[in-house]
């Protein structure tokens, strides 16, 4: 998708969530298997490495296969992170203000659904001046962190939309061990209930092309985007 199409998709997403309200968001969180997190500790020095963006969402999203990052969720239920996860039974939680401090530039990247019902907005968080930031500035609409309906600041608090699943693609490696050493910045949770496959889908979860709410211009894709292992 070009910038004109991205701006149109952004307007559609804003229109559909504008009146849905929001919740205070203390934590951004990432679910994987226990083995995934153990490997970060034993083989990668406690650093979670960014990986190439896969084809999750719209196949025509301009960042697919172009930038590296880590997906985090921000959904809040009754003031807390979503209780269950389809991605794994082990959860890393990082304070929302910490991640936004490391990558404060925010870009709109996608609006999609998988089942006509639950819609997702993908936002990219970048470090100013990074390669990912320069690419996103060219290809994606930039959002004002204090004036958008998806993820925004009110004073020192982070708030997230209640009308859509906001997923965040954080475009830096993350020093998990260092963050966990300070219990105020991050924490681990285990035995999180899972549903569906209970793990990440290889190659990504594709957008439902027939949804009248988030459908974009049809396009013929000759190949799919593959991602490297997420370590």
C-alpha positions in Angstrom: 0.0 0.0 0.0 1.2 3.5 -0.8 0.9 6.4 1.6 -2.5 7.6 0.2 -3.9 4.1 0.9 -2.4 4.0 4.3 -3.9 7.4 5.2 -7.3 6.1 4.0 -7.0 3.0 6.1 -6.0 5.1 9.1 -9.1 7.3 8.7 -11.3 4.1 8.5 -9.8 2.8 11.7 -10.1 6.1 13.5 -13.8 6.4 12.5 -14.5 2.9 13.8 -12.9 3.4 17.2 -13.4 7.1 17.9 -16.4 6.6 20.2 -15.4 3.3 21.9 -13.6 4.7 24.9 -10.3 3.8 26.4 -8.6 2.3 29.4 -5.4 3.1 31.3 -2.6 0.8 30.2 0.2 0.1 32.6 1.8 -2.8 30.9 2.7 -3.9 27.3 3.0 -7.7 27.2 4.4 -10.4 25.0 3.4 -14.1 25.3 5.5 -17.0 24.1 6.4 -20.5 25.2 8.6 -21.0 28.3 11.2 -22.4 26.0 11.4 -19.2 24.1 12.2 -17.1 27.2 14.6 -19.7 28.5 16.5 -19.6 25.3 16.8 -15.8 25.5 18.5 -16.3 28.9 20.7 -19.2 28.0 21.7 -18.4 24.4 21.2 -14.6 24.0 22.5 -13.1 27.1 19.1 -12.0 28.3 18.5 -9.9 25.2 15.3 -10.4 23.1 16.4 -9.9 19.5 14.1 -8.2 17.0 13.0 -10.3 14.0 11.8 -9.5 10.5 8.2 -8.4 10.3 6.1 -11.3 8.9 2.9 -11.2 6.9 0.5 -10.8 9.8 -2.4 -8.6 8.8 -2.7 -7.1 5.4 -0.4 -8.8 2.9 0.2 -5.4 1.3 1.3 -3.6 4.5 4.4 -1.6 3.5 6.5 -2.8 6.4 6.1 -6.6 5.8 9.6 -8.1 5.4 11.2 -4.6 5.7 11.8 -3.9 9.3 12.6 -5.9 12.4 10.9 -5.7 15.8 9.0 -7.5 18.5 5.2 -7.7 18.9 3.6 -6.6 22.2 -0.1 -6.5 23.1 -1.8 -3.7 25.0 -5.3 -4.9 25.5 -6.8 -4.2 29.0 -9.6 -6.1 30.7 -10.9 -4.8 34.0 -7.8 -2.8 34.5 -5.4 -5.6 33.9 -3.7 -7.2 30.8 -5.8 -9.7 29.0 -6.0 -12.9 31.1 -5.6 -15.4 28.2 -3.4 -15.5 25.2 -3.3 -17.4 21.8 0.5 -17.0 21.7 1.9 -18.9 24.6 1.7 -19.6 28.3 4.6 -17.4 29.5 4.3 -13.7 29.5 6.8 -10.8 29.7 5.3 -7.6 30.9 7.1 -4.3 30.4 5.9 -1.0 31.8 4.2 0.9 28.9 6.1 4.1 29.7 9.4 2.3 29.6 8.9 0.9 26.0 7.5 4.2 24.8 10.6 5.9 26.3 12.9 3.6 24.3 11.0 4.0 21.1 8.8 7.1 21.3 7.9 7.6 17.6 4.6 6.0 16.8 3.3 5.1 13.3 0.0 3.6 12.1 0.8 0.4 10.1 -2.4 -1.7 9.7 -6.1 -2.2 10.5 -7.4 -5.8 10.0 -9.4 -8.6 11.3 -9.2 -12.4 11.3 -12.8 -13.3 11.8 -15.0 -10.3 10.9 -15.5 -9.6 14.6 -12.2 -8.7 16.5 -10.3 -6.0 14.8 -6.6 -5.1 15.3 -4.7 -2.0 14.8 -0.9 -2.4 14.4 1.3 0.5 15.6 5.0 0.6 15.1 7.2 2.1 17.8 10.6 3.4 16.7 13.7 5.0 18.1 14.2 8.5 16.5 16.8 8.4 13.7 17.0 4.6 13.5 16.7 2.7 10.2 13.2 1.6 11.1 12.2 5.1 11.9 13.4 6.5 8.6 11.6 3.7 6.7 8.4 4.3 8.6 8.5 8.0 8.1 8.5 7.4 4.4 5.8 4.7 4.3 3.5 5.1 7.3 1.3 7.8 8.8 2.9 9.2 12.0 0.7 9.5 15.1 0.8 12.1 17.8 1.1 10.2 21.0 -1.2 12.7 22.7 -3.8 13.0 20.0 -4.8 9.7 18.5 -7.6 7.3 19.5 -5.5 4.1 19.5 -2.7 4.6 22.0 -2.1 7.9 23.7 -0.7 9.7 26.7 -2.8 11.6 29.2 -0.3 13.4 31.5 2.1 10.7 32.5 -0.5 7.8 31.9 -0.7 5.6 28.9 -4.2 4.9 27.6 -5.3 2.4 25.0 -8.5 2.1 22.9 -11.2 -0.3 24.2 -12.7 -0.7 20.8 -9.9 -2.5 19.0 -7.0 -4.8 19.8 -3.9 -2.6 19.6 -0.7 -4.5 18.9 2.6 -2.9 19.0 5.7 -3.7 16.9 8.7 -2.4 18.9 11.6 -2.0 16.6 14.6 -2.5 18.9 16.3 -5.4 20.6 15.2 -5.5 24.3 17.4 -6.2 27.3 15.0 -8.4 29.2 17.4 -9.4 31.9 18.3 -5.9 32.7 14.7 -4.8 32.8 13.7 -7.7 35.1 16.6 -6.9 37.5 14.5 -3.8 38.4 11.1 -5.2 39.4 9.4 -1.9 38.7 10.2 -2.0 35.0 9.2 -5.5 33.9 8.1 -8.9 35.3 7.4 -12.4 34.1 4.1 -14.4 34.5 3.8 -18.1 34.0 1.0 -20.6 33.3 -1.1 -18.1 31.4 -4.2 -19.8 30.0 -4.0 -20.2 26.2 -6.6 -20.6 23.5 -6.5 -21.5 19.9 -3.2 -22.9 18.8 -1.5 -21.4 21.9 1.5 -20.4 19.8 2.5 -18.0 17.1 1.5 -18.9 13.5 4.5 -19.4 11.3 4.6 -16.7 8.6 1.8 -14.6 10.3 -2.0 -14.4 10.5 -3.5 -13.0 7.3 -6.2 -10.4 7.2 -9.8 -11.5 6.4 -10.2 -10.1 2.9 -14.0 -10.2 2.9 -14.6 -7.9 5.9 -16.4 -4.7 4.8 -15.1 -2.8 7.8 -11.4 -3.1 7.2 -11.2 -4.3 3.6 -8.6 -2.6 1.4 -8.0 -2.6 -2.3 -7.5 -6.1 -3.6 -4.1 -7.1 -4.8 -2.5 -10.2 -6.2 0.4 -11.4 -4.1 3.0 -13.5 -5.8 4.8 -14.5 -2.7 4.4 -14.5 1.1 6.8 -12.9 3.6 8.8 -15.3 5.7 10.3 -14.4 9.0 13.4 -15.6 10.7 13.1 -17.5 14.0 12.0 -15.1 16.8 15.2 -15.0 18.9 
